[in-house]
Amino acid sequence: MKHCITINGRNYSEEEIHNLNDCFKKMYGKDSFELSLLYFLEEWYNESLMLRVHTSGSTGKPKELWVEKERMINSARLTVSFLGLKQGDSALLCMPLEYIAGKMVVVRSLVANLNLITMKPCGRPLEHLEHIPDFAAMIPMQVYNSLQNEKDKEKLKKIRHLIIGGGAIDDNMAEELKSFPNNVWSTYGMTETLSHVALRKLNGNDASMWYTPFSNVDIKLSEEGTLVIYAPSVNQDILVTNDIAEINSKRQFRIIGRKDNIINTGGVKVQIEKVETRLKTMLTELDFMVTSVKDEKFGERIVLLVSSPITSEEDIHNAINILPPYWRPKQIIRCNNLPLTGTGKPDRANARLLAEKLKIKD
């Protein structure tokens, strides 16, 4: 375990970390993101072999987990080795430290002795960035926002290794990233795997729709068609995910959708992600989510949650009518904001609750 860390160009020893509270308050402010980083490092350097993490809660209530620090180090080494990061390279920390993705950026910096560049988590983390990092981990929303601003976009292009995780990558975003000159990756993982265990390239000649697991990760499908992961260096348990997947002959996989995102309407099983993907090709200016409400006749009926007032009702109905009959939302529900988790993922559980609250009874 490394006993020093470089933060914004300054090197701190393990001993100094425990005495930096007042210094960081003066340097960054008493409510700064850097102070939360210091609290994480103090926890990292305490005597416990375990560290507490929280799941994102994208499909239900967030869970608290205790994980071994040694396994977090193993996960960090896999990424550092795969990307070829080395001592002196820089890494951008722009994600909340409450979740595993932010924590692992810090651990990777410790393992590889990277210069950790801090930027308070926000929708546009590159806006005030002065020095382009060699490595950055971002969620799709942050990448999307960066692509909308020319200055941010140019900074994004210069990042040597950009990994994007925490949610699905829209086809339009993937198309725009395809021409980027440096490496752009989509990640697959979860809190239980201590960040990602597989990557897929989004740009260059080796761009692919398939995720390639790290060499020590085994995968297979369950009887229900969900992905099963065995990654002993980061988790000793066999993990049966809720992700419906396909596996090809090269030991790669792609995700079709989540098992718990299936709507059973009149005996027909409809995958939410498939409906959303099809609609996004037609409703490019619309912020929406597909969800369901209880229905006396069909068990569940599909509804569309919409937060953007830009697209007309007629355009929405025209797009819906192109879908296969059983995929078509039976109701459009307007809301102020779409339910999202703390990491920017669709909050499917709260989407269903909101739809039930706002639905029009037959």
C-alpha positions as CSV (number, residue, x, y, z in Angstrom):
1,M,0.0,0.0,0.0
2,K,1.4,3.4,-1.0
3,H,2.2,5.7,1.9
4,C,2.0,9.0,0.1
5,I,-0.3,10.8,-2.4
6,T,0.0,13.7,-4.7
7,I,-2.9,16.1,-4.7
8,N,-3.0,19.1,-7.1
9,G,0.8,18.8,-7.5
10,R,1.6,18.6,-3.8
11,N,3.0,15.4,-2.2
12,Y,1.6,14.3,1.2
13,S,2.9,11.5,3.3
14,E,0.6,9.2,5.3
15,E,1.6,10.9,8.5
16,E,0.8,14.3,7.1
17,I,-2.7,13.2,6.0
18,H,-3.7,12.9,9.7
19,N,-2.7,16.5,10.4
20,L,-4.0,18.3,7.4
21,N,-7.5,19.3,8.5
22,D,-6.7,22.9,9.4
23,C,-4.4,23.3,6.4
24,F,-7.0,22.0,4.0
25,K,-9.7,24.3,5.5
26,K,-7.5,27.3,5.0
27,M,-6.3,26.2,1.5
28,Y,-9.6,25.0,0.0
29,G,-12.4,26.1,2.4
30,K,-14.2,24.3,5.3
31,D,-17.0,22.9,3.0
32,S,-14.7,22.0,0.1
33,F,-14.6,18.8,-1.9
34,E,-10.9,18.5,-1.0
35,L,-11.8,18.3,2.7
36,S,-14.1,15.3,1.9
37,L,-11.1,13.8,0.1
38,L,-9.0,14.2,3.2
39,Y,-11.7,12.5,5.3
40,F,-11.6,9.5,2.9
41,L,-7.8,9.3,3.0
42,E,-7.9,9.4,6.9
43,E,-10.3,6.4,6.7
44,W,-8.1,4.7,4.1
45,Y,-5.1,5.1,6.4
46,N,-6.7,3.9,9.6
47,E,-6.0,0.5,11.2
48,S,-9.1,-1.2,9.7
49,L,-8.7,-3.6,6.8
50,M,-12.2,-2.8,5.6
51,L,-13.8,0.3,4.1
52,R,-17.5,1.2,4.0
53,V,-19.1,1.9,0.6
54,H,-22.6,2.4,-0.7
55,T,-24.4,1.2,-3.8
56,S,-25.9,3.8,-6.1
57,G,-29.5,2.7,-5.6
58,S,-30.5,2.8,-9.3
59,T,-33.1,0.0,-8.9
60,G,-34.0,0.4,-5.2
61,K,-32.7,1.5,-1.8
62,P,-28.9,2.1,-1.6
63,K,-27.1,-0.6,0.3
64,E,-24.2,-0.3,2.7
65,L,-21.3,-2.7,2.1
66,W,-18.0,-3.3,3.8
67,V,-15.1,-4.2,1.4
68,E,-11.5,-5.1,1.9
69,K,-9.0,-2.4,1.1
70,E,-6.6,-5.0,-0.3
71,R,-9.3,-6.0,-2.9
72,M,-9.7,-2.3,-3.8
73,I,-6.0,-2.2,-4.4
74,N,-6.3,-5.3,-6.6
75,S,-9.0,-3.6,-8.7
76,A,-6.9,-0.4,-9.0
77,R,-3.9,-2.4,-10.2
78,L,-6.0,-4.1,-12.9
79,T,-7.1,-0.7,-14.4
80,V,-3.7,0.9,-14.0
81,S,-2.0,-2.0,-15.7
82,F,-4.6,-2.2,-18.5
83,L,-4.3,1.5,-19.3
84,G,-0.6,1.7,-18.8
85,L,-0.7,4.5,-16.3
86,K,2.6,5.3,-14.6
87,Q,4.1,7.3,-11.8
88,G,3.8,11.1,-12.5
89,D,0.7,10.8,-14.7
90,S,-2.3,12.8,-13.6
91,A,-5.8,11.7,-12.8
92,L,-9.0,13.8,-12.6
93,L,-11.2,13.3,-9.5
94,C,-14.6,14.8,-10.4
95,M,-17.1,12.3,-9.0
96,P,-18.6,12.1,-5.5
97,L,-16.5,10.2,-2.9
98,E,-19.7,8.6,-1.4
99,Y,-19.7,6.0,-4.1
100,I,-17.2,3.4,-5.3
101,A,-16.3,5.2,-8.6
102,G,-14.9,8.3,-6.8
103,K,-13.1,6.2,-4.2
104,M,-11.4,4.1,-6.8
105,V,-10.0,7.1,-8.7
106,V,-8.2,7.9,-5.4
107,V,-7.0,4.4,-4.9
108,R,-5.7,4.2,-8.4
109,S,-3.8,7.4,-7.7
110,L,-2.3,5.9,-4.6
111,V,-1.4,2.6,-6.3
112,A,0.3,4.2,-9.3
113,N,1.5,7.4,-7.6
114,L,-0.5,9.6,-9.9
115,N,-1.0,13.4,-9.4
116,L,-4.7,13.6,-8.3
117,I,-6.4,16.7,-9.8
118,T,-9.5,17.6,-7.8
119,M,-12.6,19.2,-9.2
120,K,-15.8,19.5,-7.3
121,P,-18.4,17.0,-8.8
122,C,-20.7,18.9,-11.1
123,G,-22.3,18.7,-14.5
124,R,-19.4,20.4,-16.3
125,P,-16.2,19.3,-14.5
126,L,-13.9,20.5,-17.3
127,E,-15.2,24.1,-17.3
128,H,-12.5,25.5,-14.9
129,L,-9.9,22.8,-15.5
130,E,-6.5,24.4,-16.3
131,H,-4.3,21.3,-16.8
132,I,-5.5,18.3,-19.0
133,P,-5.2,15.0,-17.0
134,D,-3.8,11.8,-18.5
135,F,-6.7,9.9,-17.0
136,A,-10.3,10.8,-16.1
137,A,-13.4,8.9,-15.0
138,M,-16.7,10.5,-15.7
139,I,-20.4,9.6,-15.9
140,P,-22.3,10.0,-19.2
141,M,-24.1,13.2,-18.0
142,Q,-20.7,14.9,-17.5
143,V,-19.4,13.8,-20.9
144,Y,-22.7,14.9,-22.6
145,N,-22.4,18.4,-21.0
146,S,-18.8,18.7,-21.9
147,L,-19.6,17.8,-25.6
148,Q,-22.1,20.7,-25.7
149,N,-19.4,23.3,-25.0
150,E,-16.6,23.7,-27.6
151,K,-13.9,24.6,-25.0
152,D,-14.9,21.7,-22.8
153,K,-15.0,19.4,-25.8
154,E,-11.5,20.3,-26.8
155,K,-10.3,19.5,-23.3
156,L,-12.1,16.2,-23.4
157,K,-10.4,15.3,-26.6
158,K,-7.0,15.8,-25.0
159,I,-7.5,13.4,-22.1
160,R,-5.3,10.4,-22.9
161,H,-7.5,7.8,-21.2
162,L,-11.2,8.7,-20.6
163,I,-13.4,6.0,-19.0
164,I,-17.2,6.5,-18.8
165,G,-19.3,4.6,-16.3
166,G,-22.3,4.7,-14.1
167,G,-24.9,4.5,-16.9
168,A,-25.7,3.7,-20.5
169,I,-24.0,5.7,-23.2
170,D,-26.4,7.2,-25.8
171,D,-25.9,6.2,-29.4
172,N,-25.5,9.9,-30.4
173,M,-22.8,10.4,-27.8
174,A,-21.1,7.2,-28.8
175,E,-21.1,8.4,-32.4
176,E,-19.5,11.7,-31.5
177,L,-16.8,10.1,-29.3
178,K,-15.9,7.7,-32.1
179,S,-13.6,10.2,-33.8
180,F,-11.8,11.3,-30.6
181,P,-8.0,11.0,-31.0
182,N,-7.2,9.5,-27.6
183,N,-8.6,6.4,-25.8
184,V,-12.3,6.5,-24.8
185,W,-13.7,3.5,-22.9
186,S,-17.1,2.5,-21.6
187,T,-16.8,0.5,-18.3
188,Y,-18.8,-2.3,-16.9
189,G,-18.9,-2.9,-13.1
190,M,-20.7,-2.3,-9.9
191,T,-20.0,-1.6,-6.3
192,E,-19.7,-5.3,-5.5
193,T,-16.9,-5.6,-8.1
194,L,-15.2,-2.5,-6.8
195,S,-15.7,-0.5,-9.9
196,H,-15.3,-2.0,-13.4
197,V,-14.2,-5.5,-14.4
198,A,-14.6,-5.0,-18.1
199,L,-14.1,-2.3,-20.7
200,R,-15.2,-1.7,-24.3
201,K,-13.5,0.8,-26.7
202,L,-15.7,3.6,-28.0
203,N,-13.3,5.0,-30.6
204,G,-10.6,4.1,-33.1
205,N,-10.3,0.9,-35.2
206,D,-11.0,-1.4,-32.3
207,A,-14.3,0.3,-31.3
208,S,-16.8,-2.3,-30.3
209,M,-20.3,-3.0,-28.9
210,W,-18.8,-5.8,-26.8
211,Y,-17.2,-5.5,-23.3
212,T,-13.9,-7.4,-22.8
213,P,-13.4,-8.6,-19.2
214,F,-10.0,-8.3,-17.5
215,S,-7.9,-11.5,-17.9
216,N,-8.7,-12.9,-14.4
217,V,-12.5,-12.4,-14.7
218,D,-14.7,-15.3,-15.7
219,I,-18.2,-14.8,-17.1
220,K,-21.2,-16.9,-18.0
221,L,-25.0,-16.6,-18.2
222,S,-27.5,-17.7,-15.6
223,E,-30.6,-19.8,-16.5
224,E,-32.5,-16.5,-16.7
225,G,-30.0,-15.1,-19.2
226,T,-28.3,-12.7,-16.7
227,L,-24.6,-12.1,-16.5
228,V,-22.7,-14.1,-13.9
229,I,-19.3,-12.8,-12.8
230,Y,-16.4,-14.4,-10.9
231,A,-13.6,-12.0,-10.2
232,P,-11.7,-13.5,-7.2
233,S,-9.2,-10.7,-6.9
234,V,-11.9,-8.2,-6.1
235,N,-14.7,-10.4,-4.7
236,Q,-14.5,-14.0,-3.5
237,D,-18.3,-14.5,-4.3
238,I,-19.8,-15.5,-7.6
239,L,-21.9,-12.5,-8.5
240,V,-25.2,-13.1,-10.3
241,T,-26.2,-9.8,-11.8
242,N,-29.6,-8.5,-12.9
243,D,-28.1,-7.6,-16.3
244,I,-29.5,-9.6,-19.2
245,A,-26.6,-10.2,-21.5
246,E,-25.1,-12.0,-24.6
247,I,-21.7,-13.7,-24.7
248,N,-19.8,-14.2,-27.9
249,S,-17.1,-16.7,-28.9
250,K,-14.3,-14.3,-27.9
251,R,-15.4,-14.3,-24.3
252,Q,-16.9,-10.8,-24.6
253,F,-20.3,-9.7,-23.6
254,R,-22.9,-7.0,-24.2
255,I,-25.8,-5.9,-22.1
256,I,-29.4,-6.1,-23.4
257,G,-31.0,-4.6,-20.3
258,R,-31.8,-5.3,-16.6
259,K,-34.0,-8.1,-15.5
260,D,-35.8,-5.8,-13.1
261,N,-36.4,-3.4,-16.0
262,I,-38.8,-5.8,-17.7
263,I,-42.4,-4.8,-17.9
264,N,-44.9,-7.6,-18.0
265,T,-47.9,-6.2,-19.8
266,G,-50.7,-8.6,-20.7
267,G,-48.2,-11.5,-20.6
268,V,-45.8,-9.9,-23.0
269,K,-42.4,-9.0,-21.5
270,V,-41.0,-5.7,-22.6
271,Q,-37.4,-4.6,-21.9
272,I,-37.4,-0.9,-20.8
273,E,-34.0,-0.2,-22.3
274,K,-35.0,-1.4,-25.8
275,V,-38.1,0.9,-25.8
276,E,-36.0,3.9,-24.6
277,T,-33.2,3.2,-27.2
278,R,-35.8,3.1,-30.0
279,L,-37.5,6.3,-28.9
280,K,-34.2,8.2,-28.5
281,T,-33.6,7.9,-32.2
282,M,-36.8,9.7,-32.9
283,L,-37.1,12.1,-29.9
284,T,-33.6,13.5,-29.8
285,E,-34.6,16.7,-27.9
286,L,-36.8,15.0,-25.3
287,D,-35.8,14.1,-21.8
288,F,-37.8,11.0,-20.9
289,M,-37.9,7.7,-19.1
290,V,-40.0,4.6,-19.7
291,T,-41.6,3.1,-16.7
292,S,-44.8,1.3,-15.7
293,V,-47.9,1.6,-13.5
294,K,-50.2,-1.1,-12.1
295,D,-53.1,-2.0,-14.4
296,E,-56.2,-4.0,-13.5
297,K,-56.5,-5.6,-16.9
298,F,-52.9,-6.0,-18.1
299,G,-51.1,-6.3,-14.7
300,E,-48.8,-3.4,-15.8
301,R,-49.0,-0.8,-18.5
302,I,-46.2,1.1,-20.0
303,V,-46.0,4.9,-19.5
304,L,-43.6,7.6,-20.6
305,L,-42.3,10.1,-18.0
306,V,-41.4,13.4,-19.7
307,S,-39.6,16.4,-18.2
308,S,-38.9,18.5,-21.3
309,P,-41.5,20.8,-22.6
310,I,-39.8,21.3,-25.9
311,T,-41.2,18.4,-27.9
312,S,-44.8,18.6,-28.9
313,E,-47.4,16.1,-27.8
314,E,-48.1,15.3,-31.5
315,D,-44.4,14.5,-32.2
316,I,-44.3,12.2,-29.1
317,H,-47.4,10.3,-30.2
318,N,-46.0,10.0,-33.7
319,A,-42.9,8.4,-32.4
320,I,-44.8,6.1,-30.0
321,N,-47.0,4.9,-32.9
322,I,-43.9,3.7,-34.8
323,L,-43.1,1.3,-32.0
324,P,-44.3,-2.4,-32.0
325,P,-47.9,-2.4,-30.5
326,Y,-46.9,-4.0,-27.1
327,W,-44.0,-1.5,-26.7
328,R,-46.2,1.6,-27.0
329,P,-46.6,3.7,-23.8
330,K,-50.3,4.1,-23.0
331,Q,-49.9,7.4,-21.2
332,I,-47.5,10.4,-21.3
333,I,-46.9,11.8,-17.8
334,R,-45.3,15.2,-17.4
335,C,-43.0,15.9,-14.4
336,N,-40.6,18.7,-13.4
337,N,-37.5,16.4,-13.1
338,L,-36.8,12.8,-14.0
339,P,-35.8,10.7,-11.0
340,L,-32.1,10.2,-10.9
341,T,-29.7,8.6,-8.4
342,G,-26.8,10.4,-6.8
343,T,-24.5,9.1,-9.6
344,G,-26.9,10.3,-12.4
345,K,-28.4,7.0,-13.3
346,P,-32.1,6.6,-13.9
347,D,-33.8,5.9,-10.6
348,R,-36.2,3.2,-11.7
349,A,-37.8,2.6,-8.4
350,N,-38.7,6.2,-7.8
351,A,-39.8,6.5,-11.5
352,R,-42.4,3.9,-10.8
353,L,-43.5,5.6,-7.6
354,L,-43.8,8.9,-9.4
355,A,-45.7,7.4,-12.3
356,E,-48.2,5.8,-9.9
357,K,-48.7,9.1,-8.1
358,L,-49.3,11.1,-11.3
359,K,-51.1,8.5,-13.4
360,I,-54.6,9.1,-14.8
361,K,-57.0,6.4,-13.7
362,D,-59.1,4.8,-16.4
